[in-house]
Amino acid sequence: MSYQESSKKQINLKSINKSIGALVLVLMALYIFAVNSLSIAGFALADYKGKLEDIKRDNKSLEVKINNIRSYAYLTQRATELGLVPLGEISYINPVNTAVAKK
């Protein structure tokens, strides 16, 4: 093997080593970027879970308020405040002729 062939192999190996080193650096940068993105997404997810719990708590509170407003006691109190009187005896009208229109 001559000196030139040996020199070419060394140059070729040097360029291969540099390429591998560059590839390793690029892959490390991509790995760091991916880990950073995942950690940011984890913090965002935790924030959204907290907001969801707040919304669930508010929803329960609103459901309790709705049930209180729909209750009979509240409705009778509001009816008295508005000046409405309680209904006494109901009398229905019995129609004699049930036909609405005749031909």
SULTA-V67897 format. One record per pair of residues at least 6 apart in sequence whose C-alpha atoms are under 6 Angstrom apart, sorted by the first residue. I is the first residue (numbers start at 1). GAP is how many residues later the second one is. If there is no record, write none. Layout:
I/GAP  I/GAP
This chain:
none
